[in-house]
């Protein structure tokens, strides 16, 4: 079959466009259920010739679309605490703008190893006391003063703006271990908080010319479908499924970060 006539509409060609949509679907599904899925689009964008800054910025559009679709699904399923999400969205948004500004043109290799080490620590926590994550601990989370919580979510937002890959796992850890949510409701909150701050981080990358709109839009199509499907799976399967899916993602992400594959 000949698709040359599509090249004017889809500058990357139909086959590459399909691959971008498929990669976006994988990202949307993994990000909504756990986190770190953005690394798939990040790798793919680098492979297609974008520099790290452009790849970092171009992933953000799909993140916004998938979190919007997933948040609406979680809200309809009555597992999303919007009030808490808006409150925690303030420090994460401030941090994300700061992080995105720092990210423009910076070498991220050393930072990646720090993130990989943090992933390993969270993997150990997940395996030591899985019921804490699955069942939650409402009223039994670590009691931090408001200022300490503000700084914690500011730091998470900074990382989200800086690189984004893995930020969902940091948010899940804070929402479960600090705020006491079970994994299902923490997952819904995580998605909503990312939706709040991501447009602000994207604006920084757009302002600095660090977004490839063609790749970003095509991947976003897959992101939306993956986000909707994953949010439905999360509600249907519950916290236990999310827990073990998260364990698998942490193992894979940590192995990649330390060069095991």
Phi, psi and omega in degrees: 000149182247129184239021185302327183294342179279345185298331178288333180273315180245098188298342182268357182088153186295323183290317178293324177299318179296319178296321178296320179293319179296316179296322177296321177300314180299318179297311181299320181292310183293317181298320183289324181276332183214274181163174178075002179294335182301337181299335180294309177295324179300311177302312186296318179297319176297317180299325181278001171109000177286147174283164184305321180295315178294319179296319179297314181289324185289339178289340190290328182296316178296324179299317179298315183294318182290322181289327175296311181297316182291321180298319178297321179293315178297322179295317179296332179273001176062040176240006183253122177268091185295320183300312179295320179300318179294320180296315181283343179290338181295303180294325180294325177294315177301316179294323183293321178296317178298312182296319180296323179294321179291327186291336184298109174079014183263150176280123187259003189298313180294322180297324180299322180292324177297316179297317179302318178296320178296323178298319179296320178298316180292327176298317178298316179298321179296323184276333181290315184223071184298328182295332178299322180281318186290316186265343183078181180208058182306126181081356183240012178291170178293127184277102177251141174298158185304319181298319180295319177295320179301314180294320179300309182287334172297317180294319178296318177297321177301314179295320178300319177287327183289309185225327178076322184301119179091356183297327180299325180289321175297318178296318178300317180300315180294317184290328179276308188280330181264312186268344173086012179284150169285168188296326181296309181287327175295323179295318177297317179295318179305312181299317183292319180296319177297322177299322182293314187272337188299321178300327180290318177295317179300320181301323179295316180293321177298315181302327181263012177065036185249036179225128170265104189294324181298307179297318183298317182292316180298314179297327181298328178301313178293323179304316182297311181297316179297319180295318180295313181297316182294322179294324176291320177297318181299314181294320183287316186275331176087185189293326183297317178297316180299320181302308185285332173295319179296318177303313181298317180295319179298318179298312182295316183295317180295318179299318179293316183301322181266016171076022179283337170206000000 
